[in-house]
Structures are given as C-alpha cells and as structure tokens.
Amino acid sequence: MEDQHVPDKRSYEQSRVDWPRLRAYARRVSQQTRLPLRGPVTYSSPTEQTTYRTETRRAGFLGRRLETIKVPEIISTALEVEALGRHWLLANRTRNRRETTMDGSRVAAETSEYASYTYALTPDGELIKLVLVREEQLYHHLSNSEHHEQIHHSAEPFSDSDVESFDFDHSFFDQTQKYDRGKIQAWGDSHNPHGHRLLRHAKGVGLTLVLKELLEGRLPQ
C-alpha cells in the first residue's frame, strides 16, 4: 500500500531511520507473529581437496630397487553451506550481470554474476540481509571449453540503505550495453540504474509496514 499523497523527496531525505523504535518493533514481531518460520537458506559450494595415495615403483639401476612414493590427487566435492538459519522473509530481490566477449562472430568468453538479496527477520528479532552470489566464467577455445564456478555469501545486519530500500518501488529492469568486442547485460529488481520511485514519506516507513503485515499474520507483499 502506498502513501495517500505523493511523497516529497526533500522531506524524505531530511528524515532519519529511527533505529531504537525499529529494532524494538522487530523484536516484538518475532515474539508475537503466528506465521511459521522458513527453513534455512543453504547452497552447495564446489571445493577441491588434495589427497595423497601411496604407490610402489621400481627405481635405480635396471629397476632392481623398489621405492614407495606419495602421489597427489585432487578430489572435487560439494560442500553444503548454511548461509542463513530459520527466518521470516521480508523481501527477496535480484541483480544479475553478464559480459560477453566476441572473437569475430564467435563467442570467446562469458563472465556472469547472479546475486540474490534476502531480507529477513530472525527468531531473536534481528534484521539480516543475506547476499548470495554465484559467479561463472565460460571460456570457448577452438576445440573445447572451460567452465569455472564460484559461490559465496555474506550475512550482515540491516544498514540505513537496506531500511530505506523498502521505501521505494522495485520494478524490474533489463538493459544491454554493446561495445566493439561484445556486450554487457544487466537485469533484476535491485540496484536499478534508472532509479526507483519513492513510495513513503519518511525513512523506515516501508519496512515498518512490512513488519506490521508479519505481526498481523499476513505474508509481506
């Protein structure tokens, strides 16, 4: 629900996030809401581990002597990572970027970054932003291709800008910028390069309304 009147940008910028009130309200919501918690956010992170196996081989003159050596082996595994524990979801946004490099008419390389932003309330009343990023590099050679992937995350308490993000409309954007040897694509609903429309008259009002929905047993829109 938007404010009845068009918010004044100057008045909004002069307002401040009331952190003591906001933190107290978040704790109250976590204690009184009847909505169930969501399960943890997890992901599989590819890892490489070096192990050693023992081999016996012949050595010396005419191979008359036996010697034991350790041979390294690289084992690829997937490590299960819990990025965020049980929580209530307040908002979920995305930001994606892909750069494509051409070699004539052939795609030579693609570098992609897929980022998701989870804004959550924890059982102890903390406001946490989880950023989960998957990076991919794909290189095309004449006869084969190489693929590299890395996944990482960060989970931090809300900042002022995180709180303020709830005061704006997050419409989807999709843009492509071309250059001599390729193009850059960006899409999502977070960090819109064209800006977002202001919906609230003061900083923190949007997040307060989302918490109010949670308190009243309604899933945030």
C-alpha positions in Angstrom: 0.0 0.0 0.0 1.4 3.4 -1.0 1.0 6.7 0.9 -2.2 8.6 0.0 -0.2 11.6 -1.2 2.8 11.7 -3.4 5.8 11.7 -1.0 8.1 14.8 -1.0 11.6 13.8 -1.9 13.2 16.7 0.0 11.2 15.9 3.2 12.1 12.2 2.9 15.8 13.0 2.6 15.6 15.1 5.7 14.1 12.3 7.8 16.2 9.7 9.6 15.8 6.0 10.4 14.6 5.6 14.0 16.7 2.6 14.9 15.7 2.2 18.5 12.0 2.1 17.6 12.6 -0.1 14.5 14.7 -2.7 16.5 12.1 -2.8 19.3 9.3 -3.3 16.8 11.2 -6.1 15.0 11.8 -7.9 18.3 8.1 -7.6 19.1 7.1 -9.0 15.7 9.4 -12.0 16.2 7.8 -12.8 19.5 4.2 -12.3 18.6 3.7 -13.3 14.9 1.9 -16.5 14.3 3.4 -17.1 10.9 5.7 -20.1 10.7 9.5 -19.7 10.2 11.0 -20.5 6.8 13.7 -23.1 6.7 17.4 -22.3 6.5 18.9 -21.0 3.2 21.6 -23.4 2.1 23.7 -23.9 -1.1 26.3 -26.3 -2.4 29.8 -24.8 -2.8 32.2 -26.7 -5.1 35.6 -27.3 -3.4 38.8 -29.1 -4.3 40.7 -31.2 -1.8 44.2 -32.6 -2.3 44.8 -36.1 -1.0 47.8 -38.5 -1.4 47.9 -42.1 -2.4 50.8 -44.4 -1.9 52.4 -46.1 -4.9 55.3 -48.5 -5.2 57.6 -48.3 -8.2 60.9 -49.7 -9.4 63.9 -47.4 -9.3 67.7 -47.5 -9.5 69.8 -49.4 -12.0 67.7 -51.8 -14.1 64.8 -51.2 -11.7 66.2 -53.6 -9.1 65.1 -51.4 -6.2 61.5 -50.7 -5.0 60.6 -47.4 -3.6 57.4 -46.0 -2.1 56.1 -42.6 -3.1 53.1 -40.4 -2.4 51.2 -39.2 -5.4 48.8 -36.2 -5.1 45.2 -36.5 -6.2 42.7 -33.6 -6.5 39.2 -34.6 -5.5 36.3 -32.3 -6.4 33.5 -32.3 -3.8 30.5 -30.1 -3.0 30.3 -28.5 0.5 26.9 -27.8 1.9 26.8 -24.3 3.4 24.1 -22.8 5.6 24.0 -19.2 4.7 21.0 -18.2 6.9 19.2 -20.0 9.6 15.4 -20.2 10.1 13.8 -16.9 9.4 10.8 -14.9 8.2 11.2 -13.5 4.7 10.6 -9.7 4.4 11.7 -9.3 0.8 13.7 -11.0 -1.9 15.5 -9.2 -4.8 17.9 -10.0 -7.5 20.7 -8.4 -9.6 22.4 -10.1 -12.5 25.2 -9.2 -14.9 26.7 -11.0 -17.9 29.6 -9.8 -20.0 30.1 -11.5 -23.4 33.3 -11.1 -25.3 33.4 -11.9 -29.1 36.2 -13.2 -31.3 34.9 -12.2 -34.7 31.5 -13.9 -35.0 32.3 -16.5 -32.3 31.7 -16.1 -28.5 35.1 -16.2 -26.9 34.2 -15.8 -23.2 31.2 -15.2 -20.9 31.5 -13.8 -17.4 28.3 -13.9 -15.3 27.3 -12.8 -11.8 24.0 -13.8 -10.3 23.2 -12.1 -7.0 20.2 -12.6 -4.7 19.3 -10.4 -1.8 17.3 -11.9 1.0 15.9 -9.5 3.7 14.9 -11.5 6.8 13.8 -11.3 10.4 15.4 -13.9 12.6 13.7 -15.6 15.6 15.6 -13.4 18.0 14.3 -10.2 16.3 17.4 -9.3 14.2 17.1 -7.8 10.8 19.5 -9.5 8.5 20.4 -9.1 4.8 21.8 -12.2 3.1 23.7 -11.7 -0.2 24.2 -14.9 -2.2 26.4 -14.6 -5.3 27.2 -17.1 -8.0 30.0 -16.3 -10.4 30.6 -18.2 -13.6 33.3 -17.9 -16.2 33.0 -19.7 -19.5 35.9 -19.7 -22.0 35.5 -21.1 -25.5 38.5 -22.4 -27.3 38.7 -23.8 -30.8 38.2 -27.4 -29.8 37.0 -27.2 -26.2 35.5 -25.0 -23.4 36.4 -24.2 -19.8 33.9 -23.6 -17.1 34.6 -22.2 -13.7 32.0 -21.5 -11.0 32.3 -20.0 -7.5 29.5 -19.4 -4.9 29.9 -17.2 -1.8 27.7 -15.3 0.6 27.6 -12.6 3.2 25.0 -12.0 6.0 25.0 -8.7 7.8 22.6 -6.6 9.9 20.5 -4.1 8.0 22.2 -0.8 7.2 20.4 2.5 6.7 20.3 2.0 3.0 18.7 -1.5 3.5 16.0 0.0 5.5 15.5 2.8 3.0 15.2 0.3 0.1 11.7 -0.7 1.5 10.6 2.9 0.9 10.9 2.6 -2.9 9.3 0.7 -5.7 11.5 -2.1 -7.0 10.4 -2.5 -10.6 12.2 -5.0 -12.9 14.9 -3.6 -15.2 16.7 -5.2 -18.2 19.4 -3.4 -20.2 22.1 -4.2 -22.7 25.2 -2.1 -23.5 27.1 -3.0 -26.6 30.8 -2.3 -27.3 33.3 -3.2 -30.0 34.1 -6.7 -28.9 30.9 -7.7 -27.1 28.1 -6.6 -24.8 27.2 -6.2 -21.1 23.7 -7.2 -19.9 22.2 -6.3 -16.6 18.8 -7.3 -15.2 16.9 -7.7 -11.9 14.9 -5.6 -9.5 17.7 -4.4 -7.1 20.2 -1.5 -7.8 18.1 -0.3 -10.7 20.4 2.1 -12.7 17.4 4.2 -13.6 16.4 4.7 -10.0 13.3 3.7 -8.1 10.0 5.6 -7.4 9.7 6.9 -3.8 6.6 5.4 -2.1 6.9 6.6 1.5 7.1 10.0 3.2 9.8 9.1 5.8 12.7 6.7 6.1 11.8 3.4 7.6 8.0 3.6 7.0 8.1 0.9 4.3 9.9 -1.6 6.5 7.6 -0.8 9.4 4.6 -1.7 7.2 6.1 -5.0 6.1 6.8 -5.9 9.7 3.2 -4.9 10.6 1.9 -7.4 8.0 4.0 -10.1 9.5 2.7 -9.2 13.0 -0.9 -9.4 11.8 -0.2 -12.9 10.3 0.0 -11.8 6.7 2.8 -12.6 4.4 4.6 -9.5 3.2 3.7 -8.5 -0.4 
